[in-house]
């Protein structure tokens, strides 16, 4: 995650079967079409806290991202 022109931008790396890895930038609220997958939209970002870290707990700060994926015709999702 990073900020460009005061807007959050996430990145995703897609490797189609038998293809090369391609990095896509996902600006908040904008849809990006990824060949062999579909249209991906980053629609919400909860950035990490700016409060000082709690040294009594393990782990680091995290961001929460919410995306929407509309699969291309003929594509399916298998978790």
PyMOL Python script that loads the backbone (N, CA, C, O; Angstrom):
from pymol import cmd

cmd.read_pdbstr("""\
ATOM      1  N   UNK A   1       0.837  -1.173   0.000  1.00  0.00           N
ATOM      2  CA  UNK A   1       0.000   0.000   0.000  1.00  0.00           C
ATOM      3  C   UNK A   1       0.882   1.236   0.000  1.00  0.00           C
ATOM      4  O   UNK A   1       1.907   1.303   0.679  1.00  0.00           O
ATOM      5  N   UNK A   2       0.451   2.199  -0.778  1.00  0.00           N
ATOM      6  CA  UNK A   2       1.104   3.495  -0.749  1.00  0.00           C
ATOM      7  C   UNK A   2       0.086   4.562  -1.164  1.00  0.00           C
ATOM      8  O   UNK A   2      -1.037   4.239  -1.552  1.00  0.00           O
ATOM      9  N   UNK A   3       0.478   5.802  -1.083  1.00  0.00           N
ATOM     10  CA  UNK A   3      -0.406   6.905  -1.432  1.00  0.00           C
ATOM     11  C   UNK A   3       0.160   7.617  -2.651  1.00  0.00           C
ATOM     12  O   UNK A   3       1.350   7.930  -2.704  1.00  0.00           O
ATOM     13  N   UNK A   4      -0.710   7.870  -3.637  1.00  0.00           N
ATOM     14  CA  UNK A   4      -0.366   8.662  -4.819  1.00  0.00           C
ATOM     15  C   UNK A   4      -1.443   9.718  -4.987  1.00  0.00           C
ATOM     16  O   UNK A   4      -2.632   9.398  -5.003  1.00  0.00           O
ATOM     17  N   UNK A   5      -1.039  10.970  -5.113  1.00  0.00           N
ATOM     18  CA  UNK A   5      -2.003  12.064  -5.302  1.00  0.00           C
ATOM     19  C   UNK A   5      -3.122  12.008  -4.263  1.00  0.00           C
ATOM     20  O   UNK A   5      -4.297  12.152  -4.598  1.00  0.00           O
ATOM     21  N   UNK A   6      -2.746  11.797  -3.002  1.00  0.00           N
ATOM     22  CA  UNK A   6      -3.693  11.750  -1.881  1.00  0.00           C
ATOM     23  C   UNK A   6      -4.710  10.617  -1.993  1.00  0.00           C
ATOM     24  O   UNK A   6      -5.809  10.728  -1.450  1.00  0.00           O
ATOM     25  N   UNK A   7      -4.369   9.535  -2.683  1.00  0.00           N
ATOM     26  CA  UNK A   7      -5.266   8.391  -2.830  1.00  0.00           C
ATOM     27  C   UNK A   7      -4.485   7.109  -2.553  1.00  0.00           C
ATOM     28  O   UNK A   7      -3.357   6.945  -3.020  1.00  0.00           O
ATOM     29  N   UNK A   8      -5.098   6.199  -1.787  1.00  0.00           N
ATOM     30  CA  UNK A   8      -4.472   4.903  -1.530  1.00  0.00           C
ATOM     31  C   UNK A   8      -4.355   4.114  -2.827  1.00  0.00           C
ATOM     32  O   UNK A   8      -5.256   4.129  -3.665  1.00  0.00           O
ATOM     33  N   UNK A   9      -3.228   3.423  -2.974  1.00  0.00           N
ATOM     34  CA  UNK A   9      -3.001   2.549  -4.119  1.00  0.00           C
ATOM     35  C   UNK A   9      -2.444   1.235  -3.587  1.00  0.00           C
ATOM     36  O   UNK A   9      -1.425   1.213  -2.896  1.00  0.00           O
ATOM     37  N   UNK A  10      -3.122   0.148  -3.916  1.00  0.00           N
ATOM     38  CA  UNK A  10      -2.636  -1.182  -3.565  1.00  0.00           C
ATOM     39  C   UNK A  10      -2.021  -1.821  -4.792  1.00  0.00           C
ATOM     40  O   UNK A  10      -2.213  -1.339  -5.908  1.00  0.00           O
ATOM     41  N   UNK A  11      -1.292  -2.888  -4.600  1.00  0.00           N
ATOM     42  CA  UNK A  11      -0.681  -3.606  -5.716  1.00  0.00           C
ATOM     43  C   UNK A  11      -1.011  -5.078  -5.599  1.00  0.00           C
ATOM     44  O   UNK A  11      -1.113  -5.628  -4.503  1.00  0.00           O
ATOM     45  N   UNK A  12      -1.176  -5.702  -6.747  1.00  0.00           N
ATOM     46  CA  UNK A  12      -1.401  -7.143  -6.794  1.00  0.00           C
ATOM     47  C   UNK A  12      -0.521  -7.710  -7.904  1.00  0.00           C
ATOM     48  O   UNK A  12      -0.349  -7.092  -8.955  1.00  0.00           O
ATOM     49  N   UNK A  13       0.022  -8.875  -7.657  1.00  0.00           N
ATOM     50  CA  UNK A  13       0.841  -9.542  -8.668  1.00  0.00           C
ATOM     51  C   UNK A  13       0.048 -10.742  -9.163  1.00  0.00           C
ATOM     52  O   UNK A  13      -0.377 -11.580  -8.368  1.00  0.00           O
ATOM     53  N   UNK A  14      -0.154 -10.828 -10.473  1.00  0.00           N
ATOM     54  CA  UNK A  14      -0.939 -11.895 -11.094  1.00  0.00           C
ATOM     55  C   UNK A  14      -0.031 -12.704 -12.007  1.00  0.00           C
ATOM     56  O   UNK A  14       0.699 -12.149 -12.828  1.00  0.00           O
ATOM     57  N   UNK A  15      -0.086 -14.022 -11.852  1.00  0.00           N
ATOM     58  CA  UNK A  15       0.694 -14.918 -12.707  1.00  0.00           C
ATOM     59  C   UNK A  15      -0.290 -15.849 -13.403  1.00  0.00           C
ATOM     60  O   UNK A  15      -0.750 -16.821 -12.804  1.00  0.00           O
ATOM     61  N   UNK A  16      -0.619 -15.564 -14.665  1.00  0.00           N
ATOM     62  CA  UNK A  16      -1.527 -16.461 -15.377  1.00  0.00           C
ATOM     63  C   UNK A  16      -0.850 -17.803 -15.643  1.00  0.00           C
ATOM     64  O   UNK A  16       0.375 -17.880 -15.725  1.00  0.00           O
ATOM     65  N   UNK A  17      -1.643 -18.847 -15.776  1.00  0.00           N
ATOM     66  CA  UNK A  17      -1.087 -20.181 -16.031  1.00  0.00           C
ATOM     67  C   UNK A  17      -0.213 -20.124 -17.281  1.00  0.00           C
ATOM     68  O   UNK A  17      -0.667 -19.722 -18.353  1.00  0.00           O
ATOM     69  N   UNK A  18       1.037 -20.528 -17.129  1.00  0.00           N
ATOM     70  CA  UNK A  18       1.978 -20.546 -18.244  1.00  0.00           C
ATOM     71  C   UNK A  18       2.481 -19.177 -18.656  1.00  0.00           C
ATOM     72  O   UNK A  18       3.137 -19.047 -19.690  1.00  0.00           O
ATOM     73  N   UNK A  19       2.187 -18.151 -17.865  1.00  0.00           N
ATOM     74  CA  UNK A  19       2.587 -16.797 -18.238  1.00  0.00           C
ATOM     75  C   UNK A  19       3.593 -16.195 -17.282  1.00  0.00           C
ATOM     76  O   UNK A  19       4.064 -16.841 -16.347  1.00  0.00           O
ATOM     77  N   UNK A  20       3.904 -14.954 -17.541  1.00  0.00           N
ATOM     78  CA  UNK A  20       4.838 -14.195 -16.724  1.00  0.00           C
ATOM     79  C   UNK A  20       4.088 -13.423 -15.640  1.00  0.00           C
ATOM     80  O   UNK A  20       2.912 -13.094 -15.800  1.00  0.00           O
ATOM     81  N   UNK A  21       4.767 -13.145 -14.555  1.00  0.00           N
ATOM     82  CA  UNK A  21       4.212 -12.359 -13.462  1.00  0.00           C
ATOM     83  C   UNK A  21       4.020 -10.909 -13.910  1.00  0.00           C
ATOM     84  O   UNK A  21       4.907 -10.308 -14.517  1.00  0.00           O
ATOM     85  N   UNK A  22       2.842 -10.359 -13.599  1.00  0.00           N
ATOM     86  CA  UNK A  22       2.541  -8.971 -13.941  1.00  0.00           C
ATOM     87  C   UNK A  22       2.042  -8.270 -12.680  1.00  0.00           C
ATOM     88  O   UNK A  22       1.177  -8.795 -11.978  1.00  0.00           O
ATOM     89  N   UNK A  23       2.585  -7.085 -12.389  1.00  0.00           N
ATOM     90  CA  UNK A  23       2.149  -6.298 -11.233  1.00  0.00           C
ATOM     91  C   UNK A  23       1.131  -5.264 -11.701  1.00  0.00           C
ATOM     92  O   UNK A  23       1.354  -4.551 -12.679  1.00  0.00           O
ATOM     93  N   UNK A  24       0.017  -5.197 -10.991  1.00  0.00           N
ATOM     94  CA  UNK A  24      -1.033  -4.227 -11.280  1.00  0.00           C
ATOM     95  C   UNK A  24      -1.195  -3.304 -10.081  1.00  0.00           C
ATOM     96  O   UNK A  24      -1.216  -3.765  -8.939  1.00  0.00           O
ATOM     97  N   UNK A  25      -1.311  -2.010 -10.332  1.00  0.00           N
ATOM     98  CA  UNK A  25      -1.624  -1.053  -9.280  1.00  0.00           C
ATOM     99  C   UNK A  25      -3.133  -0.865  -9.246  1.00  0.00           C
ATOM    100  O   UNK A  25      -3.780  -0.744 -10.286  1.00  0.00           O
ATOM    101  N   UNK A  26      -3.688  -0.843  -8.030  1.00  0.00           N
ATOM    102  CA  UNK A  26      -5.129  -0.707  -7.834  1.00  0.00           C
ATOM    103  C   UNK A  26      -5.416   0.577  -7.056  1.00  0.00           C
ATOM    104  O   UNK A  26      -5.406   0.556  -5.826  1.00  0.00           O
ATOM    105  N   UNK A  27      -5.672   1.693  -7.744  1.00  0.00           N
ATOM    106  CA  UNK A  27      -6.027   2.921  -7.031  1.00  0.00           C
ATOM    107  C   UNK A  27      -7.394   2.754  -6.359  1.00  0.00           C
ATOM    108  O   UNK A  27      -8.299   2.150  -6.935  1.00  0.00           O
ATOM    109  N   UNK A  28      -7.541   3.277  -5.173  1.00  0.00           N
ATOM    110  CA  UNK A  28      -8.793   3.187  -4.430  1.00  0.00           C
ATOM    111  C   UNK A  28      -9.952   3.717  -5.273  1.00  0.00           C
ATOM    112  O   UNK A  28      -9.915   4.848  -5.757  1.00  0.00           O
ATOM    113  N   UNK A  29     -10.983   2.882  -5.440  1.00  0.00           N
ATOM    114  CA  UNK A  29     -12.184   3.276  -6.161  1.00  0.00           C
ATOM    115  C   UNK A  29     -12.125   3.114  -7.663  1.00  0.00           C
ATOM    116  O   UNK A  29     -13.130   3.341  -8.337  1.00  0.00           O
ATOM    117  N   UNK A  30     -10.987   2.729  -8.210  1.00  0.00           N
ATOM    118  CA  UNK A  30     -10.850   2.552  -9.657  1.00  0.00           C
ATOM    119  C   UNK A  30     -10.810   1.061  -9.979  1.00  0.00           C
ATOM    120  O   UNK A  30     -10.219   0.278  -9.235  1.00  0.00           O
ATOM    121  N   UNK A  31     -11.433   0.673 -11.080  1.00  0.00           N
ATOM    122  CA  UNK A  31     -11.420  -0.721 -11.511  1.00  0.00           C
ATOM    123  C   UNK A  31     -10.269  -0.954 -12.475  1.00  0.00           C
ATOM    124  O   UNK A  31      -9.958  -0.110 -13.315  1.00  0.00           O
ATOM    125  N   UNK A  32      -9.639  -2.128 -12.336  1.00  0.00           N
ATOM    126  CA  UNK A  32      -8.531  -2.520 -13.203  1.00  0.00           C
ATOM    127  C   UNK A  32      -8.860  -3.894 -13.772  1.00  0.00           C
ATOM    128  O   UNK A  32      -9.204  -4.811 -13.027  1.00  0.00           O
ATOM    129  N   UNK A  33      -8.753  -4.037 -15.102  1.00  0.00           N
ATOM    130  CA  UNK A  33      -9.002  -5.343 -15.710  1.00  0.00           C
ATOM    131  C   UNK A  33      -7.699  -6.133 -15.771  1.00  0.00           C
ATOM    132  O   UNK A  33      -6.676  -5.628 -16.233  1.00  0.00           O
ATOM    133  N   UNK A  34      -7.749  -7.378 -15.300  1.00  0.00           N
ATOM    134  CA  UNK A  34      -6.598  -8.274 -15.322  1.00  0.00           C
ATOM    135  C   UNK A  34      -6.946  -9.429 -16.250  1.00  0.00           C
ATOM    136  O   UNK A  34      -7.858 -10.208 -15.971  1.00  0.00           O
ATOM    137  N   UNK A  35      -6.206  -9.536 -17.368  1.00  0.00           N
ATOM    138  CA  UNK A  35      -6.467 -10.603 -18.336  1.00  0.00           C
ATOM    139  C   UNK A  35      -6.360 -11.969 -17.685  1.00  0.00           C
ATOM    140  O   UNK A  35      -5.404 -12.244 -16.961  1.00  0.00           O
ATOM    141  N   UNK A  36      -7.339 -12.822 -17.939  1.00  0.00           N
ATOM    142  CA  UNK A  36      -7.344 -14.167 -17.387  1.00  0.00           C
ATOM    143  C   UNK A  36      -7.929 -14.243 -15.991  1.00  0.00           C
ATOM    144  O   UNK A  36      -7.982 -15.324 -15.404  1.00  0.00           O
ATOM    145  N   UNK A  37      -8.369 -13.118 -15.450  1.00  0.00           N
ATOM    146  CA  UNK A  37      -8.996 -13.092 -14.130  1.00  0.00           C
ATOM    147  C   UNK A  37     -10.321 -12.346 -14.209  1.00  0.00           C
ATOM    148  O   UNK A  37     -11.385 -12.955 -14.095  1.00  0.00           O
ATOM    149  N   UNK A  38     -10.263 -11.050 -14.401  1.00  0.00           N
ATOM    150  CA  UNK A  38     -11.471 -10.235 -14.463  1.00  0.00           C
ATOM    151  C   UNK A  38     -11.182  -8.814 -14.046  1.00  0.00           C
ATOM    152  O   UNK A  38     -10.051  -8.336 -14.147  1.00  0.00           O
ATOM    153  N   UNK A  39     -12.218  -8.142 -13.576  1.00  0.00           N
ATOM    154  CA  UNK A  39     -12.100  -6.753 -13.161  1.00  0.00           C
ATOM    155  C   UNK A  39     -12.001  -6.695 -11.640  1.00  0.00           C
ATOM    156  O   UNK A  39     -12.840  -7.247 -10.928  1.00  0.00           O
ATOM    157  N   UNK A  40     -10.964  -6.018 -11.156  1.00  0.00           N
ATOM    158  CA  UNK A  40     -10.674  -5.941  -9.725  1.00  0.00           C
ATOM    159  C   UNK A  40     -10.788  -4.481  -9.286  1.00  0.00           C
ATOM    160  O   UNK A  40     -10.261  -3.580  -9.939  1.00  0.00           O
ATOM    161  N   UNK A  41     -11.485  -4.264  -8.167  1.00  0.00           N
ATOM    162  CA  UNK A  41     -11.655  -2.917  -7.625  1.00  0.00           C
ATOM    163  C   UNK A  41     -11.279  -2.911  -6.150  1.00  0.00           C
ATOM    164  O   UNK A  41     -11.810  -3.696  -5.364  1.00  0.00           O
ATOM    165  N   UNK A  42     -10.365  -2.029  -5.780  1.00  0.00           N
ATOM    166  CA  UNK A  42     -10.042  -1.788  -4.374  1.00  0.00           C
ATOM    167  C   UNK A  42     -11.061  -0.769  -3.879  1.00  0.00           C
ATOM    168  O   UNK A  42     -11.067   0.371  -4.343  1.00  0.00           O
ATOM    169  N   UNK A  43     -11.940  -1.172  -2.924  1.00  0.00           N
ATOM    170  CA  UNK A  43     -12.994  -0.252  -2.524  1.00  0.00           C
ATOM    171  C   UNK A  43     -12.917   0.224  -1.082  1.00  0.00           C
ATOM    172  O   UNK A  43     -13.703   1.083  -0.681  1.00  0.00           O
ATOM    173  N   UNK A  44     -11.983  -0.313  -0.284  1.00  0.00           N
ATOM    174  CA  UNK A  44     -11.864   0.158   1.092  1.00  0.00           C
ATOM    175  C   UNK A  44     -10.479  -0.162   1.626  1.00  0.00           C
ATOM    176  O   UNK A  44      -9.923  -1.225   1.352  1.00  0.00           O
ATOM    177  N   UNK A  45      -9.927   0.775   2.394  1.00  0.00           N
ATOM    178  CA  UNK A  45      -8.626   0.586   3.034  1.00  0.00           C
ATOM    179  C   UNK A  45      -8.734   1.065   4.476  1.00  0.00           C
ATOM    180  O   UNK A  45      -9.202   2.174   4.736  1.00  0.00           O
ATOM    181  N   UNK A  46      -8.302   0.231   5.402  1.00  0.00           N
ATOM    182  CA  UNK A  46      -8.164   0.647   6.794  1.00  0.00           C
ATOM    183  C   UNK A  46      -6.670   0.635   7.094  1.00  0.00           C
ATOM    184  O   UNK A  46      -6.092  -0.433   7.295  1.00  0.00           O
ATOM    185  N   UNK A  47      -6.033   1.813   7.128  1.00  0.00           N
ATOM    186  CA  UNK A  47      -4.585   1.861   7.325  1.00  0.00           C
ATOM    187  C   UNK A  47      -4.206   1.455   8.745  1.00  0.00           C
ATOM    188  O   UNK A  47      -5.053   1.441   9.639  1.00  0.00           O
ATOM    189  N   UNK A  48      -2.938   1.127   8.949  1.00  0.00           N
ATOM    190  CA  UNK A  48      -2.488   0.782  10.297  1.00  0.00           C
ATOM    191  C   UNK A  48      -2.604   1.984  11.227  1.00  0.00           C
ATOM    192  O   UNK A  48      -2.613   3.132  10.784  1.00  0.00           O
ATOM    193  N   UNK A  49      -2.690   1.705  12.501  1.00  0.00           N
ATOM    194  CA  UNK A  49      -2.795   2.755  13.510  1.00  0.00           C
ATOM    195  C   UNK A  49      -1.531   3.608  13.526  1.00  0.00           C
ATOM    196  O   UNK A  49      -0.430   3.123  13.268  1.00  0.00           O
ATOM    197  N   UNK A  50      -1.714   4.877  13.832  1.00  0.00           N
ATOM    198  CA  UNK A  50      -0.558   5.768  13.979  1.00  0.00           C
ATOM    199  C   UNK A  50      -0.128   5.877  15.438  1.00  0.00           C
ATOM    200  O   UNK A  50       0.814   6.600  15.762  1.00  0.00           O
ATOM    201  N   UNK A  51      -0.832   5.147  16.326  1.00  0.00           N
ATOM    202  CA  UNK A  51      -0.472   5.145  17.747  1.00  0.00           C
ATOM    203  C   UNK A  51       0.845   4.407  17.945  1.00  0.00           C
ATOM    204  O   UNK A  51       1.177   3.516  17.163  1.00  0.00           O
ATOM    205  N   UNK A  52       1.594   4.765  18.976  1.00  0.00           N
ATOM    206  CA  UNK A  52       2.840   4.043  19.247  1.00  0.00           C
ATOM    207  C   UNK A  52       2.550   2.552  19.469  1.00  0.00           C
ATOM    208  O   UNK A  52       1.522   2.204  20.050  1.00  0.00           O
ATOM    209  N   UNK A  53       3.441   1.680  19.016  1.00  0.00           N
ATOM    210  CA  UNK A  53       3.203   0.241  19.160  1.00  0.00           C
ATOM    211  C   UNK A  53       3.171  -0.189  20.625  1.00  0.00           C
ATOM    212  O   UNK A  53       3.853   0.392  21.469  1.00  0.00           O
ATOM    213  N   UNK A  54       2.372  -1.210  20.912  1.00  0.00           N
ATOM    214  CA  UNK A  54       2.296  -1.799  22.248  1.00  0.00           C
ATOM    215  C   UNK A  54       3.409  -2.830  22.350  1.00  0.00           C
ATOM    216  O   UNK A  54       3.318  -3.905  21.756  1.00  0.00           O
ATOM    217  N   UNK A  55       4.447  -2.514  23.090  1.00  0.00           N
ATOM    218  CA  UNK A  55       5.623  -3.386  23.168  1.00  0.00           C
ATOM    219  C   UNK A  55       5.352  -4.681  23.920  1.00  0.00           C
ATOM    220  O   UNK A  55       6.196  -5.577  23.925  1.00  0.00           O
ATOM    221  N   UNK A  56       4.178  -4.796  24.564  1.00  0.00           N
ATOM    222  CA  UNK A  56       3.858  -6.035  25.279  1.00  0.00           C
ATOM    223  C   UNK A  56       3.211  -7.069  24.355  1.00  0.00           C
ATOM    224  O   UNK A  56       3.004  -8.213  24.760  1.00  0.00           O
ATOM    225  N   UNK A  57       2.890  -6.679  23.117  1.00  0.00           N
ATOM    226  CA  UNK A  57       2.246  -7.593  22.167  1.00  0.00           C
ATOM    227  C   UNK A  57       3.187  -7.868  21.003  1.00  0.00           C
ATOM    228  O   UNK A  57       3.965  -7.005  20.597  1.00  0.00           O
ATOM    229  N   UNK A  58       3.104  -9.082  20.473  1.00  0.00           N
ATOM    230  CA  UNK A  58       3.933  -9.436  19.322  1.00  0.00           C
ATOM    231  C   UNK A  58       3.216  -9.037  18.036  1.00  0.00           C
ATOM    232  O   UNK A  58       2.019  -8.750  18.039  1.00  0.00           O
ATOM    233  N   UNK A  59       3.961  -9.025  16.950  1.00  0.00           N
ATOM    234  CA  UNK A  59       3.390  -8.686  15.653  1.00  0.00           C
ATOM    235  C   UNK A  59       3.577  -7.221  15.339  1.00  0.00           C
ATOM    236  O   UNK A  59       4.037  -6.442  16.174  1.00  0.00           O
ATOM    237  N   UNK A  60       3.218  -6.862  14.140  1.00  0.00           N
ATOM    238  CA  UNK A  60       3.370  -5.479  13.713  1.00  0.00           C
ATOM    239  C   UNK A  60       2.031  -4.889  13.326  1.00  0.00           C
ATOM    240  O   UNK A  60       0.977  -5.480  13.561  1.00  0.00           O
ATOM    241  N   UNK A  61       2.092  -3.725  12.734  1.00  0.00           N
ATOM    242  CA  UNK A  61       0.861  -3.075  12.307  1.00  0.00           C
ATOM    243  C   UNK A  61       0.404  -3.678  10.982  1.00  0.00           C
ATOM    244  O   UNK A  61       1.219  -4.158  10.193  1.00  0.00           O
ATOM    245  N   UNK A  62      -0.883  -3.648  10.750  1.00  0.00           N
ATOM    246  CA  UNK A  62      -1.426  -4.206   9.518  1.00  0.00           C
ATOM    247  C   UNK A  62      -2.426  -3.238   8.903  1.00  0.00           C
ATOM    248  O   UNK A  62      -3.004  -2.392   9.585  1.00  0.00           O
ATOM    249  N   UNK A  63      -2.611  -3.383   7.605  1.00  0.00           N
ATOM    250  CA  UNK A  63      -3.660  -2.678   6.882  1.00  0.00           C
ATOM    251  C   UNK A  63      -4.725  -3.702   6.523  1.00  0.00           C
ATOM    252  O   UNK A  63      -4.420  -4.877   6.315  1.00  0.00           O
ATOM    253  N   UNK A  64      -5.968  -3.258   6.451  1.00  0.00           N
ATOM    254  CA  UNK A  64      -7.048  -4.120   5.987  1.00  0.00           C
ATOM    255  C   UNK A  64      -7.524  -3.579   4.651  1.00  0.00           C
ATOM    256  O   UNK A  64      -7.842  -2.396   4.530  1.00  0.00           O
ATOM    257  N   UNK A  65      -7.574  -4.444   3.651  1.00  0.00           N
ATOM    258  CA  UNK A  65      -7.989  -4.062   2.307  1.00  0.00           C
ATOM    259  C   UNK A  65      -9.235  -4.839   1.933  1.00  0.00           C
ATOM    260  O   UNK A  65      -9.373  -6.009   2.292  1.00  0.00           O
ATOM    261  N   UNK A  66     -10.141  -4.197   1.215  1.00  0.00           N
ATOM    262  CA  UNK A  66     -11.339  -4.861   0.716  1.00  0.00           C
ATOM    263  C   UNK A  66     -11.365  -4.670  -0.793  1.00  0.00           C
ATOM    264  O   UNK A  66     -11.284  -3.549  -1.296  1.00  0.00           O
ATOM    265  N   UNK A  67     -11.481  -5.793  -1.508  1.00  0.00           N
ATOM    266  CA  UNK A  67     -11.515  -5.736  -2.965  1.00  0.00           C
ATOM    267  C   UNK A  67     -12.758  -6.455  -3.478  1.00  0.00           C
ATOM    268  O   UNK A  67     -13.337  -7.297  -2.791  1.00  0.00           O
ATOM    269  N   UNK A  68     -13.144  -6.112  -4.673  1.00  0.00           N
ATOM    270  CA  UNK A  68     -14.224  -6.790  -5.376  1.00  0.00           C
ATOM    271  C   UNK A  68     -13.629  -7.354  -6.659  1.00  0.00           C
ATOM    272  O   UNK A  68     -12.893  -6.663  -7.364  1.00  0.00           O
ATOM    273  N   UNK A  69     -13.948  -8.613  -6.963  1.00  0.00           N
ATOM    274  CA  UNK A  69     -13.469  -9.248  -8.190  1.00  0.00           C
ATOM    275  C   UNK A  69     -14.675  -9.720  -8.987  1.00  0.00           C
ATOM    276  O   UNK A  69     -15.468 -10.525  -8.499  1.00  0.00           O
ATOM    277  N   UNK A  70     -14.816  -9.225 -10.208  1.00  0.00           N
ATOM    278  CA  UNK A  70     -15.820  -9.715 -11.147  1.00  0.00           C
ATOM    279  C   UNK A  70     -15.082 -10.559 -12.172  1.00  0.00           C
ATOM    280  O   UNK A  70     -14.375 -10.035 -13.033  1.00  0.00           O
ATOM    281  N   UNK A  71     -15.253 -11.874 -12.072  1.00  0.00           N
ATOM    282  CA  UNK A  71     -14.519 -12.785 -12.939  1.00  0.00           C
ATOM    283  C   UNK A  71     -14.941 -12.631 -14.395  1.00  0.00           C
ATOM    284  O   UNK A  71     -16.105 -12.365 -14.694  1.00  0.00           O
ATOM    285  N   UNK A  72     -13.968 -12.803 -15.300  1.00  0.00           N
ATOM    286  CA  UNK A  72     -14.255 -12.837 -16.727  1.00  0.00           C
ATOM    287  C   UNK A  72     -15.118 -14.055 -17.034  1.00  0.00           C
ATOM    288  O   UNK A  72     -15.047 -15.053 -16.316  1.00  0.00           O
ATOM    289  N   UNK A  73     -15.937 -13.994 -18.093  1.00  0.00           N
ATOM    290  CA  UNK A  73     -16.717 -15.169 -18.492  1.00  0.00           C
ATOM    291  C   UNK A  73     -15.799 -16.375 -18.703  1.00  0.00           C
ATOM    292  O   UNK A  73     -14.750 -16.268 -19.339  1.00  0.00           O
ATOM    293  N   UNK A  74     -16.208 -17.511 -18.166  1.00  0.00           N
ATOM    294  CA  UNK A  74     -15.420 -18.733 -18.303  1.00  0.00           C
ATOM    295  C   UNK A  74     -14.402 -18.942 -17.204  1.00  0.00           C
ATOM    296  O   UNK A  74     -13.827 -20.025 -17.099  1.00  0.00           O
ATOM    297  N   UNK A  75     -14.162 -17.922 -16.375  1.00  0.00           N
ATOM    298  CA  UNK A  75     -13.223 -18.058 -15.257  1.00  0.00           C
ATOM    299  C   UNK A  75     -13.994 -18.463 -14.007  1.00  0.00           C
ATOM    300  O   UNK A  75     -15.167 -18.122 -13.855  1.00  0.00           O
ATOM    301  N   UNK A  76     -13.327 -19.194 -13.111  1.00  0.00           N
ATOM    302  CA  UNK A  76     -13.961 -19.583 -11.855  1.00  0.00           C
ATOM    303  C   UNK A  76     -12.937 -19.496 -10.739  1.00  0.00           C
ATOM    304  O   UNK A  76     -11.729 -19.520 -10.975  1.00  0.00           O
ATOM    305  N   UNK A  77     -13.442 -19.394  -9.523  1.00  0.00           N
ATOM    306  CA  UNK A  77     -12.590 -19.257  -8.345  1.00  0.00           C
ATOM    307  C   UNK A  77     -12.588 -20.570  -7.592  1.00  0.00           C
ATOM    308  O   UNK A  77     -13.645 -21.115  -7.275  1.00  0.00           O
ATOM    309  N   UNK A  78     -11.389 -21.083  -7.303  1.00  0.00           N
ATOM    310  CA  UNK A  78     -11.229 -22.327  -6.547  1.00  0.00           C
ATOM    311  C   UNK A  78     -10.284 -22.063  -5.386  1.00  0.00           C
ATOM    312  O   UNK A  78      -9.068 -22.072  -5.572  1.00  0.00           O
ATOM    313  N   UNK A  79     -10.829 -21.824  -4.173  1.00  0.00           N
ATOM    314  CA  UNK A  79      -9.950 -21.533  -3.023  1.00  0.00           C
ATOM    315  C   UNK A  79      -9.121 -22.731  -2.616  1.00  0.00           C
ATOM    316  O   UNK A  79      -8.338 -22.648  -1.670  1.00  0.00           O
TER     317      UNK A  79
END
""", "prot")
cmd.dss("prot")
cmd.show_as("cartoon", "prot")
cmd.util.cbc("prot")
cmd.orient("prot")
